[in-house]
Amino acid sequence: MSVTDSSEIKYEVIDPDVRLMLQVRDDNAAAFTELVTRYQNRLLTLLANLVPNRQQAEDLAQDVFLRVYRSRKTYQPDAKFVTWLFRIAANVASNAIRSHVRRREIHLAPPAGNESSAISLEQLAKAASGALPTRRLDKTELAEIVRTAMESLNDQQRVALMLSKFEEMGYQEIADTMGLTVSAVKSVLWRARENLRTMLEPYVADGIRPLKD
């Protein structure tokens, strides 16, 4: 048995989504539809926190699934399906960010009706700061603060932090997704958290002025 065959059997056994993707490789349209259904919301949430606006995130999500389908014939499972999928998503998002000339005026408020995104941002703020705001901020204010802080991170730090906090990936999974070593992932996450802590400190430290008078 070849190394490739062994790897395929391993992940096919432990990951039902790999089994679905192998069916997609065999041109099973229903299997592809099932994968899209399972992952479209998670993928959109990830991308929405990596690029400036939701419309771009939706476009990139479509691009990711299109790439998944186009690469079906060469698919070889060397990791869990979600790791492979988010590896594609991270590359797509990084390319979009690099090629996009950002406007100085960035729409920071969360999209209407997207309360779950604001909640995730609130969790991220608490994780980065280790403290609650000195004044109760509403979700819109908090989302603006954290999105501004996230803009201060480089692409690598932002992707690693999203995979860690929103997808709850461990160091090894993040390393596999981003093509880094585990030690590099730890370093990237440490720098990302320190940068966020610095940005968020005025809003969580005692004795610092609140966001608004």
PyRosetta script that sets phi, psi and omega in degrees:
from pyrosetta import init, pose_from_sequence

init()
pose = pose_from_sequence("MSVTDSSEIKYEVIDPDVRLMLQVRDDNAAAFTELVTRYQNRLLTLLANLVPNRQQAEDLAQDVFLRVYRSRKTYQPDAKFVTWLFRIAANVASNAIRSHVRRREIHLAPPAGNESSAISLEQLAKAASGALPTRRLDKTELAEIVRTAMESLNDQQRVALMLSKFEEMGYQEIADTMGLTVSAVKSVLWRARENLRTMLEPYVADGIRPLKD")
pose.set_psi(1, 131.7)
pose.set_omega(1, -178.7)
pose.set_phi(2, -74.4)
pose.set_psi(2, 164.1)
pose.set_omega(2, 177.7)
pose.set_phi(3, -61.2)
pose.set_psi(3, -40.1)
pose.set_omega(3, 179.7)
pose.set_phi(4, -62.4)
pose.set_psi(4, -45.6)
pose.set_omega(4, -179.9)
pose.set_phi(5, -62.9)
pose.set_psi(5, -39.7)
pose.set_omega(5, 179.7)
pose.set_phi(6, -63.5)
pose.set_psi(6, -43.1)
pose.set_omega(6, 179.0)
pose.set_phi(7, -64.4)
pose.set_psi(7, -41.5)
pose.set_omega(7, -179.1)
pose.set_phi(8, -62.7)
pose.set_psi(8, -43.8)
pose.set_omega(8, 179.7)
pose.set_phi(9, -64.8)
pose.set_psi(9, -41.8)
pose.set_omega(9, -179.2)
pose.set_phi(10, -57.5)
pose.set_psi(10, -52.8)
pose.set_omega(10, -175.7)
pose.set_phi(11, -76.1)
pose.set_psi(11, -26.2)
pose.set_omega(11, 176.0)
pose.set_phi(12, -66.4)
pose.set_psi(12, -33.6)
pose.set_omega(12, -179.5)
pose.set_phi(13, -74.0)
pose.set_psi(13, -43.4)
pose.set_omega(13, -172.1)
pose.set_phi(14, -91.0)
pose.set_psi(14, -14.7)
pose.set_omega(14, -174.6)
pose.set_phi(15, -130.8)
pose.set_psi(15, 108.1)
pose.set_omega(15, 180.0)
pose.set_phi(16, -62.5)
pose.set_psi(16, -26.6)
pose.set_omega(16, 178.9)
pose.set_phi(17, -72.3)
pose.set_psi(17, -29.5)
pose.set_omega(17, 172.5)
pose.set_phi(18, -64.4)
pose.set_psi(18, -40.5)
pose.set_omega(18, 177.6)
pose.set_phi(19, -60.5)
pose.set_psi(19, -40.5)
pose.set_omega(19, 176.6)
pose.set_phi(20, -63.8)
pose.set_psi(20, -42.4)
pose.set_omega(20, -178.6)
pose.set_phi(21, -66.8)
pose.set_psi(21, -32.9)
pose.set_omega(21, 175.5)
pose.set_phi(22, -66.8)
pose.set_psi(22, -31.9)
pose.set_omega(22, 173.6)
pose.set_phi(23, -69.6)
pose.set_psi(23, -36.7)
pose.set_omega(23, 175.4)
pose.set_phi(24, -61.8)
pose.set_psi(24, -39.2)
pose.set_omega(24, 177.8)
pose.set_phi(25, -58.6)
pose.set_psi(25, -30.0)
pose.set_omega(25, 178.1)
pose.set_phi(26, -92.2)
pose.set_psi(26, 18.7)
pose.set_omega(26, 174.3)
pose.set_phi(27, 70.1)
pose.set_psi(27, 33.2)
pose.set_omega(27, 174.7)
pose.set_phi(28, -87.2)
pose.set_psi(28, 103.2)
pose.set_omega(28, -176.0)
pose.set_phi(29, -65.9)
pose.set_psi(29, -35.2)
pose.set_omega(29, -179.1)
pose.set_phi(30, -65.1)
pose.set_psi(30, -35.8)
pose.set_omega(30, 178.5)
pose.set_phi(31, -65.8)
pose.set_psi(31, -38.5)
pose.set_omega(31, 178.0)
pose.set_phi(32, -66.0)
pose.set_psi(32, -43.1)
pose.set_omega(32, 177.7)
pose.set_phi(33, -59.2)
pose.set_psi(33, -39.5)
pose.set_omega(33, 179.1)
pose.set_phi(34, -64.9)
pose.set_psi(34, -41.6)
pose.set_omega(34, 178.0)
pose.set_phi(35, -64.2)
pose.set_psi(35, -41.3)
pose.set_omega(35, 177.9)
pose.set_phi(36, -61.7)
pose.set_psi(36, -44.4)
pose.set_omega(36, 179.5)
pose.set_phi(37, -60.9)
pose.set_psi(37, -41.2)
pose.set_omega(37, -177.8)
pose.set_phi(38, -69.5)
pose.set_psi(38, -33.5)
pose.set_omega(38, -168.8)
pose.set_phi(39, -114.8)
pose.set_psi(39, -6.4)
pose.set_omega(39, -173.0)
pose.set_phi(40, -62.8)
pose.set_psi(40, -40.7)
pose.set_omega(40, -179.4)
pose.set_phi(41, -69.4)
pose.set_psi(41, -43.0)
pose.set_omega(41, 178.4)
pose.set_phi(42, -63.5)
pose.set_psi(42, -41.6)
pose.set_omega(42, -179.7)
pose.set_phi(43, -65.9)
pose.set_psi(43, -42.4)
pose.set_omega(43, -179.9)
pose.set_phi(44, -65.2)
pose.set_psi(44, -40.6)
pose.set_omega(44, 177.6)
pose.set_phi(45, -60.8)
pose.set_psi(45, -44.9)
pose.set_omega(45, 178.3)
pose.set_phi(46, -60.2)
pose.set_psi(46, -50.9)
pose.set_omega(46, -176.2)
pose.set_phi(47, -66.9)
pose.set_psi(47, -34.5)
pose.set_omega(47, -179.6)
pose.set_phi(48, -64.2)
pose.set_psi(48, -23.1)
pose.set_omega(48, 178.1)
pose.set_phi(49, -96.6)
pose.set_psi(49, 5.2)
pose.set_omega(49, 179.5)
pose.set_phi(50, -112.9)
pose.set_psi(50, -26.0)
pose.set_omega(50, -177.3)
pose.set_phi(51, -117.9)
pose.set_psi(51, 163.7)
pose.set_omega(51, -169.9)
pose.set_phi(52, -62.7)
pose.set_psi(52, -30.8)
pose.set_omega(52, -175.6)
pose.set_phi(53, -146.6)
pose.set_psi(53, 161.6)
pose.set_omega(53, -173.8)
pose.set_phi(54, -66.8)
pose.set_psi(54, -35.8)
pose.set_omega(54, -179.6)
pose.set_phi(55, -61.0)
pose.set_psi(55, -42.5)
pose.set_omega(55, 177.4)
pose.set_phi(56, -65.1)
pose.set_psi(56, -38.3)
pose.set_omega(56, 178.2)
pose.set_phi(57, -61.4)
pose.set_psi(57, -41.7)
pose.set_omega(57, 178.6)
pose.set_phi(58, -64.8)
pose.set_psi(58, -40.7)
pose.set_omega(58, 178.0)
pose.set_phi(59, -63.7)
pose.set_psi(59, -42.0)
pose.set_omega(59, -179.0)
pose.set_phi(60, -68.7)
pose.set_psi(60, -35.8)
pose.set_omega(60, 177.6)
pose.set_phi(61, -61.4)
pose.set_psi(61, -41.9)
pose.set_omega(61, 176.5)
pose.set_phi(62, -62.5)
pose.set_psi(62, -40.7)
pose.set_omega(62, 179.1)
pose.set_phi(63, -62.3)
pose.set_psi(63, -41.8)
pose.set_omega(63, 179.9)
pose.set_phi(64, -61.8)
pose.set_psi(64, -48.5)
pose.set_omega(64, -179.4)
pose.set_phi(65, -65.6)
pose.set_psi(65, -34.0)
pose.set_omega(65, 176.6)
pose.set_phi(66, -64.3)
pose.set_psi(66, -40.7)
pose.set_omega(66, 177.6)
pose.set_phi(67, -65.6)
pose.set_psi(67, -38.4)
pose.set_omega(67, 176.6)
pose.set_phi(68, -59.2)
pose.set_psi(68, -46.6)
pose.set_omega(68, -178.1)
pose.set_phi(69, -66.9)
pose.set_psi(69, -42.8)
pose.set_omega(69, -178.2)
pose.set_phi(70, -66.8)
pose.set_psi(70, -26.9)
pose.set_omega(70, -178.5)
pose.set_phi(71, -94.5)
pose.set_psi(71, 9.5)
pose.set_omega(71, -173.3)
pose.set_phi(72, -59.9)
pose.set_psi(72, -37.6)
pose.set_omega(72, -174.9)
pose.set_phi(73, -70.9)
pose.set_psi(73, -22.8)
pose.set_omega(73, 179.4)
pose.set_phi(74, -104.2)
pose.set_psi(74, 7.0)
pose.set_omega(74, -177.1)
pose.set_phi(75, -64.9)
pose.set_psi(75, 127.3)
pose.set_omega(75, 173.4)
pose.set_phi(76, -132.0)
pose.set_psi(76, 116.0)
pose.set_omega(76, -176.3)
pose.set_phi(77, -70.4)
pose.set_psi(77, 105.8)
pose.set_omega(77, 176.2)
pose.set_phi(78, -113.9)
pose.set_psi(78, 8.5)
pose.set_omega(78, 179.2)
pose.set_phi(79, -164.3)
pose.set_psi(79, 173.8)
pose.set_omega(79, 174.2)
pose.set_phi(80, -61.2)
pose.set_psi(80, 153.7)
pose.set_omega(80, -176.9)
pose.set_phi(81, -58.8)
pose.set_psi(81, -43.6)
pose.set_omega(81, -177.3)
pose.set_phi(82, -61.8)
pose.set_psi(82, -35.3)
pose.set_omega(82, 177.9)
pose.set_phi(83, -64.4)
pose.set_psi(83, -44.8)
pose.set_omega(83, 178.9)
pose.set_phi(84, -64.4)
pose.set_psi(84, -42.8)
pose.set_omega(84, -179.4)
pose.set_phi(85, -62.6)
pose.set_psi(85, -47.0)
pose.set_omega(85, -177.9)
pose.set_phi(86, -73.7)
pose.set_psi(86, -22.1)
pose.set_omega(86, 171.6)
pose.set_phi(87, -63.3)
pose.set_psi(87, -44.0)
pose.set_omega(87, 176.3)
pose.set_phi(88, -64.2)
pose.set_psi(88, -44.3)
pose.set_omega(88, -178.3)
pose.set_phi(89, -62.8)
pose.set_psi(89, -41.0)
pose.set_omega(89, 179.9)
pose.set_phi(90, -63.2)
pose.set_psi(90, -41.2)
pose.set_omega(90, 178.8)
pose.set_phi(91, -66.7)
pose.set_psi(91, -42.3)
pose.set_omega(91, 179.8)
pose.set_phi(92, -63.4)
pose.set_psi(92, -44.7)
pose.set_omega(92, -179.5)
pose.set_phi(93, -65.5)
pose.set_psi(93, -43.1)
pose.set_omega(93, -179.6)
pose.set_phi(94, -63.6)
pose.set_psi(94, -41.3)
pose.set_omega(94, 178.0)
pose.set_phi(95, -64.3)
pose.set_psi(95, -40.2)
pose.set_omega(95, -179.9)
pose.set_phi(96, -65.8)
pose.set_psi(96, -40.3)
pose.set_omega(96, -179.5)
pose.set_phi(97, -66.6)
pose.set_psi(97, -43.0)
pose.set_omega(97, -179.1)
pose.set_phi(98, -66.2)
pose.set_psi(98, -36.7)
pose.set_omega(98, -175.3)
pose.set_phi(99, -85.7)
pose.set_psi(99, -13.7)
pose.set_omega(99, -177.2)
pose.set_phi(100, -90.3)
pose.set_psi(100, 122.2)
pose.set_omega(100, 175.4)
pose.set_phi(101, -81.9)
pose.set_psi(101, 108.2)
pose.set_omega(101, -172.1)
pose.set_phi(102, -73.4)
pose.set_psi(102, 137.4)
pose.set_omega(102, 172.1)
pose.set_phi(103, -74.9)
pose.set_psi(103, 147.8)
pose.set_omega(103, 179.2)
pose.set_phi(104, -68.2)
pose.set_psi(104, -31.7)
pose.set_omega(104, 178.4)
pose.set_phi(105, -90.2)
pose.set_psi(105, 105.0)
pose.set_omega(105, -177.4)
pose.set_phi(106, -104.6)
pose.set_psi(106, 133.0)
pose.set_omega(106, 178.3)
pose.set_phi(107, -77.1)
pose.set_psi(107, 107.0)
pose.set_omega(107, -172.2)
pose.set_phi(108, -94.4)
pose.set_psi(108, -22.9)
pose.set_omega(108, -176.3)
pose.set_phi(109, -66.9)
pose.set_psi(109, 142.7)
pose.set_omega(109, 179.1)
pose.set_phi(110, -65.7)
pose.set_psi(110, 148.8)
pose.set_omega(110, -179.6)
pose.set_phi(111, -59.5)
pose.set_psi(111, 148.6)
pose.set_omega(111, 179.3)
pose.set_phi(112, -58.8)
pose.set_psi(112, 136.2)
pose.set_omega(112, 177.8)
pose.set_phi(113, 79.3)
pose.set_psi(113, 5.3)
pose.set_omega(113, -177.4)
pose.set_phi(114, -106.6)
pose.set_psi(114, 57.4)
pose.set_omega(114, -175.3)
pose.set_phi(115, -63.8)
pose.set_psi(115, -32.8)
pose.set_omega(115, -177.6)
pose.set_phi(116, -62.7)
pose.set_psi(116, -33.0)
pose.set_omega(116, 178.6)
pose.set_phi(117, -66.2)
pose.set_psi(117, -41.3)
pose.set_omega(117, 179.5)
pose.set_phi(118, -64.9)
pose.set_psi(118, -38.5)
pose.set_omega(118, 178.9)
pose.set_phi(119, -63.3)
pose.set_psi(119, -41.7)
pose.set_omega(119, 178.6)
pose.set_phi(120, -62.8)
pose.set_psi(120, -39.6)
pose.set_omega(120, 179.0)
pose.set_phi(121, -66.3)
pose.set_psi(121, -36.6)
pose.set_omega(121, 176.9)
pose.set_phi(122, -62.8)
pose.set_psi(122, -42.4)
pose.set_omega(122, 177.5)
pose.set_phi(123, -62.5)
pose.set_psi(123, -39.6)
pose.set_omega(123, 179.3)
pose.set_phi(124, -65.3)
pose.set_psi(124, -40.1)
pose.set_omega(124, 179.2)
pose.set_phi(125, -62.0)
pose.set_psi(125, -43.5)
pose.set_omega(125, 179.7)
pose.set_phi(126, -65.5)
pose.set_psi(126, -39.3)
pose.set_omega(126, -178.9)
pose.set_phi(127, -66.9)
pose.set_psi(127, -36.1)
pose.set_omega(127, -178.2)
pose.set_phi(128, -76.0)
pose.set_psi(128, -34.7)
pose.set_omega(128, -173.4)
pose.set_phi(129, -94.2)
pose.set_psi(129, -31.2)
pose.set_omega(129, -176.2)
pose.set_phi(130, 74.1)
pose.set_psi(130, 14.0)
pose.set_omega(130, -179.0)
pose.set_phi(131, -152.3)
pose.set_psi(131, 159.7)
pose.set_omega(131, 176.0)
pose.set_phi(132, -87.8)
pose.set_psi(132, 153.4)
pose.set_omega(132, 176.1)
pose.set_phi(133, -58.1)
pose.set_psi(133, 147.5)
pose.set_omega(133, 179.6)
pose.set_phi(134, -69.7)
pose.set_psi(134, -25.4)
pose.set_omega(134, 175.8)
pose.set_phi(135, -122.5)
pose.set_psi(135, 139.6)
pose.set_omega(135, -179.8)
pose.set_phi(136, -65.1)
pose.set_psi(136, 115.5)
pose.set_omega(136, 179.3)
pose.set_phi(137, -98.0)
pose.set_psi(137, 142.6)
pose.set_omega(137, 175.3)
pose.set_phi(138, -76.8)
pose.set_psi(138, 169.6)
pose.set_omega(138, -172.6)
pose.set_phi(139, -63.8)
pose.set_psi(139, -34.7)
pose.set_omega(139, -179.8)
pose.set_phi(140, -66.5)
pose.set_psi(140, -45.2)
pose.set_omega(140, 178.4)
pose.set_phi(141, -61.3)
pose.set_psi(141, -45.3)
pose.set_omega(141, -177.3)
pose.set_phi(142, -65.2)
pose.set_psi(142, -40.7)
pose.set_omega(142, 178.2)
pose.set_phi(143, -61.7)
pose.set_psi(143, -40.7)
pose.set_omega(143, 179.0)
pose.set_phi(144, -62.4)
pose.set_psi(144, -43.6)
pose.set_omega(144, -178.4)
pose.set_phi(145, -62.6)
pose.set_psi(145, -49.2)
pose.set_omega(145, -175.3)
pose.set_phi(146, -70.4)
pose.set_psi(146, -37.7)
pose.set_omega(146, 177.7)
pose.set_phi(147, -63.5)
pose.set_psi(147, -38.7)
pose.set_omega(147, 176.0)
pose.set_phi(148, -62.1)
pose.set_psi(148, -42.7)
pose.set_omega(148, 178.3)
pose.set_phi(149, -64.5)
pose.set_psi(149, -40.6)
pose.set_omega(149, 179.7)
pose.set_phi(150, -62.7)
pose.set_psi(150, -32.1)
pose.set_omega(150, 178.3)
pose.set_phi(151, -64.5)
pose.set_psi(151, -20.9)
pose.set_omega(151, -179.5)
pose.set_phi(152, -78.3)
pose.set_psi(152, -14.3)
pose.set_omega(152, -179.3)
pose.set_phi(153, -83.6)
pose.set_psi(153, 151.0)
pose.set_omega(153, 173.6)
pose.set_phi(154, -78.9)
pose.set_psi(154, 171.3)
pose.set_omega(154, -174.1)
pose.set_phi(155, -57.0)
pose.set_psi(155, -44.1)
pose.set_omega(155, -176.6)
pose.set_phi(156, -63.5)
pose.set_psi(156, -44.0)
pose.set_omega(156, 179.5)
pose.set_phi(157, -64.8)
pose.set_psi(157, -41.2)
pose.set_omega(157, -177.7)
pose.set_phi(158, -65.2)
pose.set_psi(158, -45.8)
pose.set_omega(158, -179.8)
pose.set_phi(159, -62.7)
pose.set_psi(159, -46.8)
pose.set_omega(159, -178.8)
pose.set_phi(160, -60.4)
pose.set_psi(160, -41.9)
pose.set_omega(160, -178.6)
pose.set_phi(161, -67.6)
pose.set_psi(161, -40.1)
pose.set_omega(161, 178.3)
pose.set_phi(162, -63.6)
pose.set_psi(162, -42.6)
pose.set_omega(162, 179.7)
pose.set_phi(163, -65.3)
pose.set_psi(163, -36.0)
pose.set_omega(163, -179.2)
pose.set_phi(164, -72.7)
pose.set_psi(164, -49.1)
pose.set_omega(164, -172.6)
pose.set_phi(165, -84.6)
pose.set_psi(165, -40.7)
pose.set_omega(165, -175.0)
pose.set_phi(166, -91.6)
pose.set_psi(166, -35.1)
pose.set_omega(166, 179.2)
pose.set_phi(167, -98.3)
pose.set_psi(167, -7.6)
pose.set_omega(167, 178.6)
pose.set_phi(168, 55.0)
pose.set_psi(168, 38.9)
pose.set_omega(168, 176.7)
pose.set_phi(169, -78.7)
pose.set_psi(169, 146.2)
pose.set_omega(169, 173.9)
pose.set_phi(170, -81.5)
pose.set_psi(170, 175.3)
pose.set_omega(170, -177.9)
pose.set_phi(171, -57.0)
pose.set_psi(171, -43.1)
pose.set_omega(171, -176.5)
pose.set_phi(172, -66.0)
pose.set_psi(172, -42.5)
pose.set_omega(172, 179.0)
pose.set_phi(173, -63.9)
pose.set_psi(173, -41.6)
pose.set_omega(173, 178.2)
pose.set_phi(174, -64.0)
pose.set_psi(174, -40.8)
pose.set_omega(174, 178.3)
pose.set_phi(175, -61.1)
pose.set_psi(175, -44.0)
pose.set_omega(175, 178.7)
pose.set_phi(176, -64.1)
pose.set_psi(176, -39.6)
pose.set_omega(176, -178.4)
pose.set_phi(177, -68.4)
pose.set_psi(177, -40.5)
pose.set_omega(177, -173.5)
pose.set_phi(178, -97.5)
pose.set_psi(178, -3.8)
pose.set_omega(178, -179.8)
pose.set_phi(179, 70.7)
pose.set_psi(179, 36.3)
pose.set_omega(179, -179.5)
pose.set_phi(180, -119.7)
pose.set_psi(180, 168.5)
pose.set_omega(180, 171.2)
pose.set_phi(181, -81.4)
pose.set_psi(181, 162.3)
pose.set_omega(181, 178.4)
pose.set_phi(182, -61.7)
pose.set_psi(182, -41.6)
pose.set_omega(182, 179.8)
pose.set_phi(183, -63.6)
pose.set_psi(183, -36.3)
pose.set_omega(183, 178.1)
pose.set_phi(184, -67.0)
pose.set_psi(184, -39.5)
pose.set_omega(184, 177.7)
pose.set_phi(185, -61.7)
pose.set_psi(185, -45.0)
pose.set_omega(185, 178.9)
pose.set_phi(186, -59.2)
pose.set_psi(186, -41.2)
pose.set_omega(186, -179.9)
pose.set_phi(187, -66.9)
pose.set_psi(187, -43.7)
pose.set_omega(187, 179.8)
pose.set_phi(188, -62.4)
pose.set_psi(188, -44.5)
pose.set_omega(188, -179.7)
pose.set_phi(189, -66.5)
pose.set_psi(189, -38.0)
pose.set_omega(189, 178.3)
pose.set_phi(190, -62.8)
pose.set_psi(190, -45.3)
pose.set_omega(190, 179.4)
pose.set_phi(191, -64.8)
pose.set_psi(191, -39.3)
pose.set_omega(191, 179.7)
pose.set_phi(192, -62.8)
pose.set_psi(192, -45.0)
pose.set_omega(192, -179.5)
pose.set_phi(193, -66.7)
pose.set_psi(193, -38.3)
pose.set_omega(193, 178.1)
pose.set_phi(194, -66.3)
pose.set_psi(194, -40.6)
pose.set_omega(194, 178.3)
pose.set_phi(195, -63.9)
pose.set_psi(195, -42.9)
pose.set_omega(195, 178.2)
pose.set_phi(196, -66.0)
pose.set_psi(196, -39.6)
pose.set_omega(196, 179.5)
pose.set_phi(197, -59.7)
pose.set_psi(197, -42.8)
pose.set_omega(197, 179.5)
pose.set_phi(198, -63.5)
pose.set_psi(198, -42.2)
pose.set_omega(198, -178.7)
pose.set_phi(199, -69.3)
pose.set_psi(199, -35.0)
pose.set_omega(199, -173.9)
pose.set_phi(200, -91.3)
pose.set_psi(200, -12.9)
pose.set_omega(200, -175.0)
pose.set_phi(201, -54.5)
pose.set_psi(201, -41.4)
pose.set_omega(201, -179.8)
pose.set_phi(202, -59.7)
pose.set_psi(202, -19.8)
pose.set_omega(202, -175.6)
pose.set_phi(203, -101.1)
pose.set_psi(203, -5.8)
pose.set_omega(203, -177.7)
pose.set_phi(204, -124.6)
pose.set_psi(204, -16.9)
pose.set_omega(204, -176.4)
pose.set_phi(205, -82.3)
pose.set_psi(205, 142.3)
pose.set_omega(205, 177.3)
pose.set_phi(206, -63.8)
pose.set_psi(206, 140.4)
pose.set_omega(206, 175.5)
pose.set_phi(207, 85.3)
pose.set_psi(207, -1.5)
pose.set_omega(207, 177.8)
pose.set_phi(208, -96.4)
pose.set_psi(208, 144.2)
pose.set_omega(208, -176.0)
pose.set_phi(209, -59.9)
pose.set_psi(209, 148.0)
pose.set_omega(209, 177.6)
pose.set_phi(210, -73.0)
pose.set_psi(210, 173.0)
pose.set_omega(210, -178.7)
pose.set_phi(211, -59.9)
pose.set_psi(211, -41.8)
pose.set_omega(211, -179.5)
pose.set_phi(212, -130.8)
pose.set_psi(212, 148.4)
pose.set_omega(212, 178.1)
pose.set_phi(213, -74.4)
pose.dump_pdb("model.pdb")
